[in-house]
Amino acid sequence: MTEPTTTGTRASRWLRGPLRPFQHGQYGLLTGSLTASMLGEGLWLMAMVWQVIELGGGAGALSLVSTCTALGMVATVLLGGVIADRVPQRRVLLTTELLLAVSATAIAALALLGAVQVWQLAVVALVRGLCSGFYYPAYSAMLPSIVPAEHLLAANGIEGTLRPIVLQAGGPALAGILVASYSPGAALAVGAASQVAATVFLLLMKPVPIRRDRTDEEPRHPVRSMLIDLREGFAYMIRTPWLLATLVFASLMILVVMGPMEVLIPFAVKDGAGGGPEDHALVMAAFGVSGALASLAMASRRLPRRYLTAMNVMWGLACLPFVLIGVAHDVWLIALGAFVIGALFSAPMVIWGTLLQRRVPPELLGRVSSLDFFVSLVFMPVSMALAGPLSEAIGLTTTFVIAGLLPLPIAVAAVLLARMPADELAHPLDRAKA
């Protein structure tokens, strides 16, 4: 009689804690792959910046490479959502990771041989963006298939914790050390190894069925069928006010802040504060660590009763520290601003992922997730392309001040116009269904 009691106690601890999704074996493998993939992405982000700088490129060249990533995501994310609702999601993830591993290995070899050029970095950035457009809808659609509904908040919290720790802190920090000690090529090589590891984890997973019922009424022509699927996703978005308003706000926020965040912060560190790769890594680590702590805190509790209002307002408030980054002349002040931004960006992301997985019908989740990425990221290439030239025209400080002040009033307008306070009370998610 002792063994069942011990096992039950062990299980109850899993069920109470933020790590409870790990009692499902498939989730552990998926998270292992995601962690390795995010580490590779974090290494790429830092190594790519300093590889461009080493080649003599400035903000304009960095904008070009970053814009290619955004263009790739926008080009494929809608198709990625349709595919995620039709093709086994593990197969989609495996294909994208293989492409990422091959492209990462190729650019690392060129960098180590001293033959890399900016246009080659731009090509690899485009490939990474194209793969991301397929990866994230498939991941979002597969997660509810391997984790029960009552564990989704914790699962999204774990992802929200890993993303800042690994992608925004660990990967860039490791890359900063490798760049400072060796070269950007060394960091790119370690990133390529991480993408290979992500592929291995996916190979170890068992097949995951698609949560979709097939009917005889579906058209046989694949193109027509996929267009109908896409139209259904758009129709759901338009007739769902909280979803449409949040996505419109997110797209405008990204237009304002993504360019300064991805393109200009390295130059704020280098030119504004006189820092180098290690200081840039410190700023990214501050962003990542705070995001991880905020995500873990959100995963350890119930969804807030005012989940829609809290989510959007927190995103708006998260942008205010860009003003501090714009006027700072010390690395520690830039790191402080990044710390606050990371926390207030990451905590609402846990709410958002859980919200989609609990309120969107399962057969539409892949398409709605892809629309989330598409509508949210449609202005990302514009933001990244404009960040460099705009900062050169009006100044780095002015660009950061604009990025810090505009999003909050847009967030408040989205909450009020979509009547989110009434909607969140009519559809409570802070307690389990009876």
GINOR-V787109 format. One record per residue. RES is the residue in three letters. NEAR is the number of other C-alpha atoms within 10 Angstrom. Layout:
RES;NEAR
RES;NEAR
This chain:
MET;5
THR;6
GLU;8
PRO;9
THR;10
THR;11
THR;11
GLY;11
THR;12
ARG;11
ALA;13
SER;12
ARG;13
TRP;15
LEU;17
ARG;11
GLY;13
PRO;21
LEU;18
ARG;20
PRO;24
PHE;19
GLN;13
HIS;12
GLY;13
GLN;21
TYR;19
GLY;15
LEU;20
LEU;21
THR;19
GLY;18
SER;27
LEU;25
THR;22
ALA;24
SER;26
MET;25
LEU;31
GLY;31
GLU;25
GLY;28
LEU;32
TRP;28
LEU;22
MET;26
ALA;28
MET;24
VAL;24
TRP;23
GLN;24
VAL;20
ILE;16
GLU;12
LEU;12
GLY;10
GLY;15
GLY;15
ALA;21
GLY;17
ALA;21
LEU;26
SER;26
LEU;21
VAL;25
SER;27
THR;25
CYS;24
THR;25
ALA;26
LEU;22
GLY;21
MET;30
VAL;26
ALA;16
THR;19
VAL;29
LEU;26
LEU;20
GLY;28
GLY;32
VAL;28
ILE;21
ALA;32
ASP;24
ARG;18
VAL;14
PRO;18
GLN;26
ARG;22
ARG;16
VAL;20
LEU;26
LEU;19
THR;16
THR;19
GLU;26
LEU;17
LEU;18
LEU;28
ALA;22
VAL;14
SER;18
ALA;28
THR;20
ALA;17
ILE;22
ALA;23
ALA;17
LEU;16
ALA;21
LEU;16
LEU;10
GLY;10
ALA;10
VAL;19
GLN;14
VAL;18
TRP;12
GLN;15
LEU;25
ALA;21
VAL;17
VAL;20
ALA;26
LEU;22
VAL;21
ARG;25
GLY;25
LEU;25
CYS;25
SER;25
GLY;27
PHE;26
TYR;26
TYR;22
PRO;31
ALA;30
TYR;19
SER;23
ALA;27
MET;26
LEU;20
PRO;19
SER;16
ILE;16
VAL;20
PRO;12
ALA;17
GLU;15
HIS;19
LEU;23
LEU;26
ALA;29
ALA;27
ASN;25
GLY;31
ILE;24
GLU;22
GLY;28
THR;26
LEU;26
ARG;25
PRO;29
ILE;27
VAL;27
LEU;25
GLN;29
ALA;28
GLY;23
GLY;31
PRO;32
ALA;25
LEU;22
ALA;34
GLY;26
ILE;17
LEU;21
VAL;21
ALA;15
SER;10
TYR;12
SER;19
PRO;28
GLY;26
ALA;21
ALA;31
LEU;32
ALA;22
VAL;21
GLY;30
ALA;27
ALA;17
SER;24
GLN;28
VAL;22
ALA;21
ALA;28
THR;24
VAL;18
PHE;18
LEU;23
LEU;15
LEU;12
MET;16
LYS;11
PRO;13
VAL;15
PRO;13
ILE;18
ARG;18
ARG;12
ASP;6
ARG;8
THR;7
ASP;6
GLU;6
GLU;12
PRO;12
ARG;9
HIS;8
PRO;10
VAL;10
ARG;12
SER;14
MET;17
LEU;13
ILE;15
ASP;21
LEU;20
ARG;13
GLU;14
GLY;23
PHE;15
ALA;11
TYR;17
MET;20
ILE;12
ARG;10
THR;12
PRO;18
TRP;21
LEU;21
LEU;20
ALA;23
THR;22
LEU;21
VAL;17
PHE;24
ALA;25
SER;20
LEU;21
MET;26
ILE;24
LEU;24
VAL;27
VAL;23
MET;20
GLY;28
PRO;29
MET;18
GLU;17
VAL;27
LEU;23
ILE;23
PRO;24
PHE;19
ALA;25
VAL;25
LYS;16
ASP;13
GLY;20
ALA;19
GLY;13
GLY;17
GLY;18
PRO;23
GLU;18
ASP;21
HIS;24
ALA;25
LEU;21
VAL;27
MET;29
ALA;26
ALA;27
PHE;27
GLY;31
VAL;24
SER;26
GLY;31
ALA;28
LEU;21
ALA;23
SER;31
LEU;24
ALA;16
MET;26
ALA;27
SER;16
ARG;15
ARG;14
LEU;18
PRO;17
ARG;16
ARG;17
TYR;21
LEU;24
THR;21
ALA;17
MET;23
ASN;28
VAL;21
MET;19
TRP;24
GLY;24
LEU;19
ALA;23
CYS;28
LEU;22
PRO;22
PHE;27
VAL;20
LEU;19
ILE;28
GLY;25
VAL;18
ALA;19
HIS;17
ASP;15
VAL;22
TRP;17
LEU;17
ILE;29
ALA;24
LEU;18
GLY;24
ALA;29
PHE;22
VAL;20
ILE;24
GLY;27
ALA;24
LEU;23
PHE;24
SER;30
ALA;27
PRO;22
MET;21
VAL;28
ILE;24
TRP;20
GLY;19
THR;23
LEU;18
LEU;18
GLN;23
ARG;17
ARG;11
VAL;18
PRO;14
PRO;20
GLU;17
LEU;22
LEU;27
GLY;30
ARG;31
VAL;29
SER;27
SER;32
LEU;27
ASP;25
PHE;23
PHE;22
VAL;21
SER;21
LEU;25
VAL;21
PHE;23
MET;28
PRO;25
VAL;19
SER;28
MET;32
ALA;24
LEU;21
ALA;29
GLY;25
PRO;14
LEU;16
SER;17
GLU;13
ALA;11
ILE;10
GLY;13
LEU;23
THR;19
THR;16
THR;24
PHE;29
VAL;19
ILE;18
ALA;25
GLY;25
LEU;18
LEU;17
PRO;26
LEU;21
PRO;12
ILE;18
ALA;25
VAL;15
ALA;15
ALA;24
VAL;22
LEU;13
LEU;11
ALA;17
ARG;16
MET;22
PRO;17
ALA;12
ASP;16
GLU;18
LEU;13
ALA;9
HIS;10
PRO;15
LEU;19
ASP;14
ARG;11
ALA;9
LYS;8
ALA;3
